[in-house]
Amino acid sequence: MRYIYLFFFSVVGIISYSSCSSEYKIDGSSTVQGFNGQKLYLRITTDGVTRDVCLDSCEIVHGTFNFCGAVDSVAMAELYMGSYPMMPVVLENGELFVQMDNMLQTISGGPLNNLLNDFLIKHMKLENDLWDLDRRARCMIYEGKSAEDIILTLDPIRRDVVKKMKDLEIGFVKQNYDNPLGPGYFIRMCNDEISETSEEVIHNILHDATPKFLSHPFVQNFIAARGITIAPPLPPQRRANRAEKRCSAPDSARHSRRKEQQEVWK
């Protein structure tokens, strides 16, 4: 009887472990000739701030590569070539497919990776728009245009593209607050040393965040490391009362407050 109990608890333990872990298999290909022979690393952060570990590595041979393994739970990882980050990928159950070309990297094979892929395609299009602006600027220099003319012509376009990119990233995180994409991409944005994420963007995301997002270990570690204070959300009744007061305020009072604010900002 004792052996039956031991067997029963062993089976339960295996089932419990399997239900909490996420097994992944990544098959990849690349048409970039210079990538052959290069080594790829699959890295994942352990705390969202400083520590990351290499889960696996492989070499690109004849334009193909693959990874396989298991993690404790579904999580976002990063594909590196040497020390250079190539693209994010979600380690979720099932077989995943990665394609790396000169102009685009794609990931598919799972629901979260499909969402991530749609976002990455839109983001890459905006990055290409910025690269095209750099090309146009160089052409204008060769044509003898002054720096003032180049800035006057291209800077408004650049600002518009940068705003679209920022809005796209903020929207992506907010739409995925309660799954691994939200915290994963938020930390990726904040740890990007090339294009540093502004405090305005960080506070915008944290201000509207759900309790599940704010309680994620990565987000909590980031908030603690930055010394950010999050104001607790108002109870529903207080939010309703505040909204009702705003709606019932006389037009003259609202006009007076607006005028006072304008005076302060002058």
Protein Blocks (a to p, Z undefined) as FASTA:
>chain_A
ZZmmmmmmmmmmmmmmmmmpccdddddddfbfklgopacdddddfkopmmccdfbdcdde
ehiacdddddfbdcdddddehjacfbdcdddedjddddddfkbccdehifklmmmmmmmm
mmmmmmmmmmmmmmmmmmmmmnopafklmmmmmmmmmmmmmmmmmmmmmmmmmmmmmgmk
lmmmmmmmmmmmklccdfklmmmmmmmpcfklmmpmklmmmmmmnopacdddddfklmmm
mmmmmmmpcfklmmmmmmmmmmmmZZ
